Protein backbone atom coordinates (compact mmCIF):
# COMPACT_ATOMS: atom_id res chain seq x y z
CA UNK A 1 0.00 0.00 0.00
CA UNK A 2 2.92 2.38 0.63
CA UNK A 3 3.84 2.38 -3.06
CA UNK A 4 0.25 3.13 -4.13
CA UNK A 5 -0.34 5.82 -1.50
CA UNK A 6 3.08 7.44 -1.93
CA UNK A 7 2.70 7.48 -5.72
CA UNK A 8 -0.84 8.84 -5.48
CA UNK A 9 0.06 11.66 -3.08
CA UNK A 10 3.19 12.72 -4.92
CA UNK A 11 1.58 12.82 -8.36
CA UNK A 12 -1.74 14.30 -7.21
CA UNK A 13 0.06 17.14 -5.45
CA UNK A 14 2.61 17.76 -8.19
CA UNK A 15 -0.07 17.70 -10.90
CA UNK A 16 -1.76 20.75 -9.36
CA UNK A 17 -1.04 23.64 -11.71
CA UNK A 18 0.89 21.37 -14.09
CA UNK A 19 0.47 21.79 -17.83
CA UNK A 20 -1.60 18.61 -18.10
CA UNK A 21 -4.01 19.90 -15.46
CA UNK A 22 -4.27 23.11 -17.44
CA UNK A 23 -4.86 20.97 -20.53
CA UNK A 24 -7.66 19.10 -18.71
CA UNK A 25 -9.30 22.41 -17.84
CA UNK A 26 -8.93 23.62 -21.42
CA UNK A 27 -10.44 20.44 -22.87
CA UNK A 28 -13.30 20.55 -20.37
CA UNK A 29 -14.20 24.08 -21.37
CA UNK A 30 -13.84 23.28 -25.09
CA UNK A 31 -15.80 20.01 -25.23
CA UNK A 32 -18.03 20.24 -22.13
CA UNK A 33 -18.06 16.42 -21.95
CA UNK A 34 -16.37 15.51 -18.66
CA UNK A 35 -16.67 11.71 -18.82
CA UNK A 36 -15.06 11.18 -22.24
CA UNK A 37 -12.31 13.57 -21.16
CA UNK A 38 -11.72 11.62 -17.92
CA UNK A 39 -11.69 8.36 -19.92
CA UNK A 40 -9.08 9.84 -22.27
CA UNK A 41 -6.96 10.94 -19.30
CA UNK A 42 -7.22 7.42 -17.84
CA UNK A 43 -6.15 5.66 -21.05
CA UNK A 44 -3.30 8.09 -21.77
CA UNK A 45 -2.00 7.99 -18.20
CA UNK A 46 -2.13 4.19 -17.94
CA UNK A 47 -0.12 3.89 -21.16
CA UNK A 48 2.36 6.65 -20.36
CA UNK A 49 2.91 5.82 -16.69
CA UNK A 50 2.94 2.08 -17.41
CA UNK A 51 5.92 2.64 -19.69
CA UNK A 52 7.55 4.98 -17.16
CA UNK A 53 7.03 2.51 -14.29
CA UNK A 54 8.48 -0.31 -16.37
CA UNK A 55 11.61 1.74 -16.99
CA UNK A 56 11.85 2.60 -13.29
CA UNK A 57 11.49 -1.04 -12.23
CA UNK A 58 14.18 -2.05 -14.72
CA UNK A 59 16.49 0.60 -13.27
CA UNK A 60 15.68 -0.66 -9.76
CA UNK A 61 16.62 -4.21 -10.71
CA UNK A 62 19.86 -3.28 -12.50
CA UNK A 63 21.39 -0.39 -10.55
CA UNK A 64 23.08 -0.95 -7.15
CA UNK A 65 20.80 0.10 -4.26
CA UNK A 66 22.97 2.84 -2.72
CA UNK A 67 23.77 4.38 -6.10
CA UNK A 68 20.09 4.30 -7.01
CA UNK A 69 19.17 5.95 -3.69
CA UNK A 70 21.68 8.74 -4.36
CA UNK A 71 20.37 9.34 -7.88
CA UNK A 72 16.79 9.27 -6.60
CA UNK A 73 17.63 11.77 -3.85
CA UNK A 74 19.00 14.22 -6.40
CA UNK A 75 16.10 13.55 -8.77
CA UNK A 76 13.40 14.14 -6.15
CA UNK A 77 15.14 17.30 -4.90
CA UNK A 78 15.35 18.63 -8.48
CA UNK A 79 11.65 17.81 -8.98
CA UNK A 80 10.90 19.77 -5.83
CA UNK A 81 12.65 22.81 -7.27
CA UNK A 82 10.98 22.27 -10.67
CA UNK A 83 7.58 22.14 -8.98
CA UNK A 84 8.10 25.59 -7.45
CA UNK A 85 8.16 27.09 -10.97
CA UNK A 86 4.62 27.55 -12.30
CA UNK A 87 3.68 25.83 -15.55
CA UNK A 88 1.91 27.41 -18.46
CA UNK A 89 0.03 25.87 -21.33
CA UNK A 90 0.52 27.20 -24.81
CA UNK A 91 -2.80 27.44 -26.57
CA UNK A 92 -3.09 24.32 -28.62
CA UNK A 93 -6.04 23.68 -30.81
CA UNK A 94 -6.35 19.92 -30.99
CA UNK A 95 -8.11 18.14 -33.79
CA UNK A 96 -11.68 18.55 -32.55
CA UNK A 97 -13.01 16.40 -35.34
CA UNK A 98 -11.77 13.36 -33.38
CA UNK A 99 -14.02 14.08 -30.41
CA UNK A 100 -13.36 14.57 -26.72
CA UNK A 101 -12.07 11.06 -25.91
CA UNK A 102 -9.54 10.62 -28.71
CA UNK A 103 -8.36 14.23 -28.60
CA UNK A 104 -7.82 13.98 -24.83
CA UNK A 105 -6.05 10.62 -25.07
CA UNK A 106 -3.59 11.78 -27.73
CA UNK A 107 -2.94 15.22 -26.23
CA UNK A 108 -2.48 13.85 -22.71
CA UNK A 109 -0.14 11.08 -23.78
CA UNK A 110 2.03 13.56 -25.67
CA UNK A 111 1.86 16.24 -22.96
CA UNK A 112 3.08 13.75 -20.35
CA UNK A 113 6.21 12.87 -22.34
CA UNK A 114 9.12 14.28 -20.35
CA UNK A 115 6.75 15.95 -17.87
CA UNK A 116 7.68 15.97 -14.19
CA UNK A 117 4.89 13.52 -13.32
CA UNK A 118 6.14 11.03 -15.91
CA UNK A 119 9.72 11.40 -14.67
CA UNK A 120 8.50 11.15 -11.08
CA UNK A 121 6.77 7.89 -12.06
CA UNK A 122 10.09 6.51 -13.29
CA UNK A 123 11.72 7.54 -10.00
CA UNK A 124 8.88 6.12 -7.89
CA UNK A 125 9.00 2.78 -9.71
CA UNK A 126 12.77 2.71 -9.24
CA UNK A 127 12.26 3.40 -5.53
CA UNK A 128 9.49 0.87 -4.96
CA UNK A 129 10.33 -1.65 -7.72
CA UNK A 130 6.62 -2.24 -8.34
CA UNK A 131 5.28 -1.40 -11.80
CA UNK A 132 1.62 -2.19 -11.16
CA UNK A 133 1.20 -0.43 -7.82
CA UNK A 134 3.17 2.64 -8.87
CA UNK A 135 1.23 2.89 -12.14
CA UNK A 136 -2.04 2.50 -10.20
CA UNK A 137 -1.02 5.16 -7.67
CA UNK A 138 0.25 7.68 -10.20
CA UNK A 139 -2.77 7.13 -12.46
CA UNK A 140 -5.17 7.65 -9.54
CA UNK A 141 -3.22 10.79 -8.61
CA UNK A 142 -3.53 12.13 -12.15
CA UNK A 143 -7.25 11.35 -12.24
CA UNK A 144 -7.82 13.05 -8.89
CA UNK A 145 -5.94 16.23 -9.80
CA UNK A 146 -7.16 16.42 -13.38
CA UNK A 147 -10.69 15.50 -12.33
CA UNK A 148 -10.71 18.64 -10.20
CA UNK A 149 -9.84 20.64 -13.31
CA UNK A 150 -12.44 18.89 -15.43
CA UNK A 151 -15.32 19.04 -12.95
CA UNK A 152 -14.52 22.00 -10.68
CA UNK A 153 -11.83 24.00 -12.50
CA UNK A 154 -13.30 27.46 -12.54
CA UNK A 155 -14.67 27.29 -8.98
CA UNK A 156 -11.48 25.78 -7.53
CA UNK A 157 -9.13 28.29 -9.21
CA UNK A 158 -10.93 31.15 -7.48
CA UNK A 159 -10.53 29.61 -3.99
CA UNK A 160 -7.16 27.84 -3.80
CA UNK A 161 -3.81 29.54 -4.15
CA UNK A 162 -1.73 27.79 -6.81
CA UNK A 163 1.43 28.96 -5.04
CA UNK A 164 0.45 27.09 -1.87
CA UNK A 165 -0.32 23.96 -3.84
CA UNK A 166 3.07 24.18 -5.60
CA UNK A 167 4.83 24.56 -2.23
CA UNK A 168 3.00 21.53 -0.80
CA UNK A 169 3.89 19.43 -3.85
CA UNK A 170 7.52 20.59 -3.69
CA UNK A 171 7.56 19.67 -0.01
CA UNK A 172 6.55 16.10 -0.89
CA UNK A 173 9.34 15.88 -3.47
CA UNK A 174 11.82 17.24 -0.91
CA UNK A 175 10.64 14.68 1.67
CA UNK A 176 11.10 11.80 -0.80
CA UNK A 177 14.51 13.25 -1.69
CA UNK A 178 15.61 13.37 1.95
CA UNK A 179 14.43 9.81 2.56
CA UNK A 180 16.38 8.65 -0.50
CA UNK A 181 19.46 10.64 0.59
CA UNK A 182 19.29 8.96 3.99
CA UNK A 183 19.19 5.54 2.27
CA UNK A 184 22.13 6.48 0.03
CA UNK A 185 24.26 7.63 2.94
CA UNK A 186 23.35 5.10 5.61
CA UNK A 187 22.41 2.12 3.45
For each residue, the residues with C-beta under 8 A, 3 or more apart:
1: 4 5
2: 5 6 128
3: 6 7 124 128 130 133 134 137
4: 1 7 8 133 134 136 137 140
5: 1 2 8 9 137
6: 2 3 9 10 124 128 137 176
7: 3 4 10 11 121 124 128 133 134 136 137 138 141
8: 4 5 11 12 137 138 140 141 144
9: 5 6 12 13 141 172
10: 6 7 13 14 120 124 138 141 169 172 173 176
11: 7 8 14 15 117 120 121 137 138 141 142 145
12: 8 9 15 16 140 141 142 144 145
13: 9 10 16 141 145 165 168 169 172
14: 10 11 18 79 83 116 117 120 169 172 173
15: 11 12 18 20 21 117 141 142 145 146 169
16: 12 13 21 145 162 165 166 169
17: 21 22 86 87 162 165 166
18: 14 15 21 22 87 115 116 117 145
19: 22 23 87 88 89 111 115
20: 15 23 24 108 111 112 115 117 142 146
21: 15 16 17 18 24 25 145 146 148 149
22: 17 18 19 25 26 87 88 89 149
23: 19 20 26 27 89 92 107 108 111
24: 20 21 27 28 37 41 104 108 146 147 149 150 153
25: 21 22 28 29 149 150 153
26: 22 23 29 30 89
27: 23 24 30 31 37 94 100 103 104 107 150
28: 24 25 31 32 34 37 149 150 151 153
29: 25 26 32 153
30: 26 27 96
31: 27 28 36 37 96 99 100 103
32: 28 29
33: 36 37 100
34: 28 37 38 150 151
35: 38 39
36: 31 33 39 40 99 100 101 104
37: 24 27 28 31 33 34 40 41 100 101 104 150
38: 34 35 41 42 143 146 147 150
39: 35 36 42 43 101 104
40: 36 37 43 44 100 101 102 103 104 105 108
41: 24 37 38 44 45 104 108 142 143 146 150
42: 38 39 45 46 139 143
43: 39 40 46 47 105
44: 40 41 47 48 104 105 106 107 108 109 112
45: 41 42 48 49 108 112 138 139 142 143
46: 42 43 49 50 135 139
47: 43 44 50 51 109
48: 44 45 51 52 108 109 112 113 118
49: 45 46 52 53 112 117 118 121 134 135 138 139 142
50: 46 47 53 54 131 135
51: 47 48 54 55
52: 48 49 55 56 118 119 121 122 125 138
53: 49 50 56 57 121 122 124 125 130 131 132 134 135 138
54: 50 51 57 58 125 131
55: 51 52 58 59 122 125
56: 52 53 59 60 121 122 123 124 125 126 127 131 134
57: 53 54 60 61 125 126 129 130 131 134
58: 54 55 61 62
59: 55 56 62 63 68 122 125 126
60: 56 57 63 68 125 126 127 128 129
61: 57 58 129
62: 58 59
63: 59 60 67 68 71 126
64: 67 68
65: 68 69 183 187
66: 69 70 183 184 187
67: 63 64 70 71 184
68: 59 60 63 64 65 71 72 126
69: 65 66 72 73 180 181 183 184
70: 66 67 73 74 180 181 184
71: 63 67 68 74 75
72: 68 69 75 76 123 126 127 176 177 180 184
73: 69 70 76 77 177 178 180 181 183 184
74: 70 71 77 78 177
75: 71 72 78 79 119 123 177
76: 72 73 79 80 120 123 173 174 176 177 180
77: 73 74 80 81 173 174 177 181
78: 74 75 81 82
79: 14 75 76 82 83 116 119 120 123 173 177
80: 76 77 83 84 170 171 172 173 174 177
81: 77 78 84 85 170
82: 78 79 85 116
83: 14 79 80 116 166 169 170 173
84: 80 81 166 167 170
85: 81 82
86: 17 162 163 166
87: 17 18 19 22
88: 19 22
89: 19 22 23 26 92
90:
91:
92: 23 89 107
93: 96
94: 27 98 103 106 107
95: 98 103
96: 30 31 93 99 103
97:
98: 94 95 102 103 106
99: 31 36 96 102 103
100: 27 31 33 36 37 40 103 104
101: 36 37 39 40 104 105
102: 40 98 99 105 106
103: 27 31 40 94 95 96 98 99 100 106 107
104: 24 27 36 37 39 40 41 44 100 101 107 108
105: 40 43 44 101 102 108 109
106: 44 94 98 102 103 109 110
107: 23 27 44 92 94 103 104 110 111
108: 20 23 24 40 41 44 45 48 104 105 111 112
109: 44 47 48 105 106 112 113
110: 106 107 113
111: 19 20 23 107 108 115
112: 20 44 45 48 49 108 109 115 117 118
113: 48 109 110 118
114: 118 119
115: 18 19 20 111 112 118 119
116: 14 18 79 82 83 119 120
117: 11 14 15 18 20 49 112 120 121 138 141 142
118: 48 49 52 112 113 114 115 121 122
119: 52 75 79 114 115 116 122 123
120: 10 11 14 76 79 116 117 123 124 138 173
121: 7 11 49 52 53 56 117 118 124 125 134 135 138
122: 52 53 55 56 59 118 119 125 126
123: 56 72 75 76 79 119 120 126 127
124: 3 6 7 10 53 56 120 121 127 128 134 137 138
125: 52 53 54 55 56 57 59 60 121 122 128 129 130 131 134 135
126: 56 57 59 60 63 68 72 122 123 129
127: 56 60 72 123 124 176 180
128: 2 3 6 7 60 124 125 133 134
129: 57 60 61 125 126
130: 3 53 57 125 133 134
131: 50 53 54 56 57 125 134 135
132: 53 135 136
133: 3 4 7 128 130 136 137
134: 3 4 7 49 53 56 57 121 124 125 128 130 131 137 138
135: 46 49 50 53 121 125 131 132 138 139
136: 4 7 132 133 139 140
137: 3 4 5 6 7 8 11 124 133 134 140 141
138: 7 8 10 11 45 49 52 53 117 120 121 124 134 135 141 142
139: 42 45 46 49 135 136 142 143
140: 4 8 12 136 137 143 144
141: 7 8 9 10 11 12 13 15 117 137 138 144 145
142: 11 12 15 20 41 45 49 117 138 139 145 146
143: 38 41 42 45 139 140 146 147
144: 8 12 140 141 147 148
145: 11 12 13 15 16 18 21 141 142 148 149
146: 15 20 21 24 38 41 142 143 149 150
147: 24 38 143 144 150 151
148: 21 144 145 151 152 153 156
149: 21 22 24 25 28 145 146 152 153 156
150: 24 25 27 28 34 37 38 41 146 147 153
151: 28 34 147 148
152: 148 149 155 156
153: 24 25 28 29 148 149 150 156 157
154: 157 158
155: 152 158 159
156: 148 149 152 153 159 160
157: 153 154 160 162
158: 154 155
159: 155 156
160: 156 157 164 165
161: 164 165
162: 16 17 86 157 165 166
163: 86 166 167
164: 160 161 167 168
165: 13 16 17 160 161 162 168 169
166: 16 17 83 84 86 162 163 169 170
167: 84 163 164 170 171
168: 13 164 165 171 172
169: 10 13 14 15 16 83 165 166 172 173
170: 80 81 83 84 166 167 173 174
171: 80 167 168 174 175
172: 9 10 13 14 80 168 169 175 176
173: 10 14 76 77 79 80 83 120 169 170 176 177
174: 76 77 80 170 171 177 178
175: 171 172 178 179
176: 6 10 72 76 127 172 173 179 180
177: 72 73 74 75 76 77 79 80 173 174 180 181
178: 73 174 175 181 182
179: 175 176 182 183
180: 69 70 72 73 76 127 176 177 183 184
181: 69 70 73 77 177 178 184 185
182: 178 179 185 186
183: 65 66 69 73 179 180 186 187
184: 66 67 69 70 72 73 180 181
185: 181 182
186: 182 183
187: 65 66 183
